[in-house]
Amino acid sequence: MATIQEEILNQIKRYDTIIIHRHQRPDPDAYGSQLGLKALLQASFPEKNIYAVGKEIPGLSWISSSEQFMDDIPDATYNKALVIVCDTANDPRVDDQRWRQGLEIIKIDHHPNDEPFGDWQWVADEKAATSIMIYEWYEALKDQGLQMTAEAARYLYIGIIGDTGRFLYSLDQEVFRVVSEIFAYQFDYQSIYLHMTTVSESAAKLSGYVLQHLNILPSGFAYVVLTRTLIHQFDLGDAGTSFIVPLPAKIDRVKAWAIFEEQDEGNYRVRMRSRSVPINKIAQNFDGGGHPMASGAWAQDQEEIDKIIKSVDQAILVDEQTQQVKDKLDD
């Protein structure tokens, strides 16, 4: 019986047109897996039409050497196409909803499969990154025609360091094994690290504001609410605000944290992180989800912001009480 990896390759071989999607509001790991897969397939099947679609984030244009790194394709392209969705847990988050028009859909993802979609699903939530999965797919089936290139390796490397926070979390032996294999291909990994570790002067000032105005509850839950007016004052341009998400982790007594960012529509995007207490179930209650220690959600107003704060605060306290009971039993 064929494995899911073999089934995916068999489907790819059947189609002349393949369109690759990823999630909305892309980060380096989403771009890395999407563009890495595209480069891998282009090298392996030069006769096929391979596209990567979705909105471009100007602040991440450094990821690609091309001036326009997302493909602009007409609706008719989907009529006889295979669609592959990378790094996306649930279908509402897929960027460019035309993905539903494909003849068949393949989902490749490392998030918990709480909302399955697609005709073929390869989901491995134990993996640190979708880019890890794609490289392992190449390794397992390279004898069947898959070709790795320096371009594909570079994109996958970007995806891996994005998903692991530059090798600060979600680490295991397999991460370093794959990265060591990727380093066999010639690309400038130092410039990638530079792009992902430096920020503009305006971004540095916002970072200072976040640390100064961070609310830390007795439980160790920290949060900050950023209004549209405040964010505009810092004149970030295309940089976005993702760089502030790891900042609360620098404070030793912070156990979990959330960044509430007001959107143009008036609701709030919520970025949630935790050191040990799972927060993805809480995120699911607020139109979100993700990894146990790294999730996203949405709050419609201040009332929902307060509910999220209370939910995480209580989760930390319950976890502490449970641990105290275990410690007493161990004694």
N, C-alpha and C positions, 0 to 999 in steps of 0.2 A: 504493500500500500504506500502510495506516495506521501511524503511529508508535506506540510503546508508550504514550506519553502519551495519544494519542487512543483507544487501546484501553481504557485505564483509565477514561477518561471515558465511553466507550460502555458499559462494564460497570456503572458507577455509575448511569447513566441507566436501566438495565434493572431495577434492584432498588428495592423500596420500603423495605427495611431494610438499613442499613449499620452494621457494628460495627468500630470502630477499636481495634487493640491496639498495644502497644509492649513493650519488653523489661522483664524483672524488674529490681528495684532501680533504679527510674527516676531519672534526673538531669534537670536543666533542659532539655537538648536532646531527651531522649525525650518529656517532657511537652510541650515546645514544638511539636514536629512533630505529635504526636498530637492535641493540643487545637487547634492551628492548623488542621489539616486538618478537624477536626470543625466549627469555627466557619465555615470557608470553605464547606463543604458545606451547613451549615444555612442560610447566607445564599443560596446558589445554588439549593438545592432545599428550600424550606420545607415542602413537602408530604411529604417523606420522613422516616423515623425514623432519626436519626443518633445513635449511641452511642459513648462512649469508655469502655473498661473497664480494670480492673487495680487493684492495691492503691494506696492513697493513702499518701504519705509526709508525715506531719504537718509535718516541718521544711520542706517545700516547698509548704505550703498557700498561701503568699503568691502563688504563680503564678496562682491562680484567685481571682476575687472571690466565687465561690460557696462556701458552707459545705461542701458535698459536691461535689467536682469530678469524681469518677469515677461513672459510671452503674452502678446495681445492677439487672441484668436477669436474668430467669429463663432457664433452659436452652432453653425452647421458642422463644425469640426467634431462635435460630440456625437454626431449621428452614428458613427461606426467606431467609436473610441472605447478603449479600456481606461478607466479612471483609477488612479492610485491615490489614496489619501494618507499622508504621513503625519505622525505626531499629533493626532487630534482625537480626543477621547469621545466626544459626542457630536452628532451631525449638525446641530445648529451652529457650532463653532467653526465649521469648515468655511474657509474664505472662498468666495465666488460660488454661489449656490447652484451654478450650472453643473456642478459635479453630478447631480442627480440625473442628468440627461445622458450619461454614459451608458453603453450597453451592459457593462459589468463593472462592479466596484470592488476594489481591494483595499482593505484597511490594514496599515502597518503602524503599530503604536506600542508605546511602553507604559502608557497610563492604565490604571485599573479599568477593565472593560465593563463598567457599570451600565453603559448605554450602547450595546452592540449595533453596528450598522454595516452594510456592505454584503456582497455575495461571498467574498472570501475575507477571512479575518485572521491576521497573524498578530496577536497581542501577547506581549511578554512583559508584564509589569515588574518583574524582578530585574529587568535590564536597566542600566543607568541612563541609557539614551537610545532613541530610535536609530541614531547614526551607528551605534554599536551593532544593532540588529542588521542593518543594511550591510555593514562590512562583513559580519559573520555569514550573511546570505551569500555574498560574493565568495568568501572562503569555501563554503560548503559546496558551491556549484560552479566554481571556476573551470572545472573540467568539462562543463557543458556549454562553454562559450562566453562566460562572463569575463569582462576585461576591466581591470582597475587602472586608473590613470592618476597622475599627480594632481590634476584638477579635482577629480572626484575625491581623492584622499584629503585634499585641503578642505573641501566643504565638509566632509565627515568629521575631520578634526575640529572644525569650528563648532559643529553640532555637539560633539562630545564635551569640549571645554565649556560650552554654554550650559549644557544640562548638568554638569558636575560643579558649576560655579568655580571654574578654573581649578578643578581637582581639590575642592574643599569639602564636598559632600557627595553622597550617592556613589561611593567608591567601593570597588572590589578588585580582586586580582584580574578579572577579565578586562576591566577598563584599561589597566596599564599594559596588558598583553596586546590588546588591539592597537593602542596608541603606539607601542613599540613597533608593530608591524607597519602602521601608517607612516612612521618616520622613515621607512625605507624609500618612500617616494619624495622627490625633491620639491619642496615648497618652503616659503619663508614663514615658518611658524612663529618667529620672534615678532614680526610685524603684526600678526594676528593677536598675540598676547598684548602688544602695545595698544592696539585699537580697543581691546576689551578691558583695559585697566586704567586708561586715562580719560579724563572728563574735561569739559570746558570750564572756564572761570565761573560762568553763570551756574553751571551744574554743581561746582564745588561750593558755591554760596548757598544753593538750595540744600545741599547735603548738611551744611552747618545749621541751617534753619531746622531741618528735620531732627537732628540730634538735640538741638536746644529745646525744641517744643514737643519732644516725645513724651507721651503720658505713660508712666509705668505703674501698673497696679500692684498691690501687695503680693498678688499671686505670681507676679513675674511676667504678666501679659502687658505688652507695650503696643501703643497705637498712635497714629497721627492722622489728622484729617486735613487734606489739601484742597482748598477751594480753587475754582477756575481763576478767580481774580488774583489769588496768591501766586499760582503757577505762572500766569502771564507776566507778573512783575519781574520774574527772574529771566525772562526772554531766552528760553532754552532753544528756540529755533526748532530744528528737526530732531534734536537729541532725544526727546521723550524723557520719561522719568524712571525708567526701569533701573537705573543705576542706584537709586536710593533704597531699593528693596533689601539689600544685604546689610544696610547700615546698623539697624538695631542689634544685629548679632554681635557687634563689637562690644556691647555692654554685658558684663558678666552675669548680672542677675536677671537678664531677660530670658524667658523660657519659650515664649511664642510672641508673634507680633503681626500687626496688620497695617497696611497703608491704604487709606481711603482717599481716592482721588476723584474729585467731581468732574463729570463729563459735560460736554456742551448741552446734552439733553437734560441735565439737572440731576441725573442719578449718579451713583458712585461706583467706580471700579474698585474692587477690593483684592489686594495681593496679600496672601496669608502665608506665614512661615512658622515652623515650630522646630524645636530641638529634639523633642522626644514624644510629645503628646500628639496623636493623630488629629488632624484638623480637616481632612477631606470630607468626612461625613457632615461636618458643620457647613462646609462650603456648598455641599449638595442641597442643603436646605435653603440656600439663597442663590439659586440659578447658577451654580458653579460646580466645581469638582477639581480633581487633580490627584497628586500624590499625597500620601499620608502626612508628609512633612512640608509640602509645598503645593498650595492650591490657590485657586482664584474664585471670586464670587462677585455678586452684584448687590448693592443696597439701593433701594429706591429713594430713601429719605433718611432723615436723622433717626427716626424711630427704628428703622431696620439696622442702621449703624449701631445703635444701642443694643439691639438684640444680638448682633454678632459679637460685640464686645462681651456681653453677659455670657453667651454660650461658650466662648473660648476660656473666659475667666473661670467658669464653673468646671470646665473640662480639666483644667490644670489642677484645681483644688481637689477634684475627685481622684485624679491620678495620684496626687500626693497622699491622700488618705489611704488609697489602695496600697501604695508602696509602704506606708507606715505599718499597715496590718501585716503585710508580707514580712517586713523586717522583724516584727514581734514574733511571728510564727517561726521564723528562722532561728531566733534566739532561744 
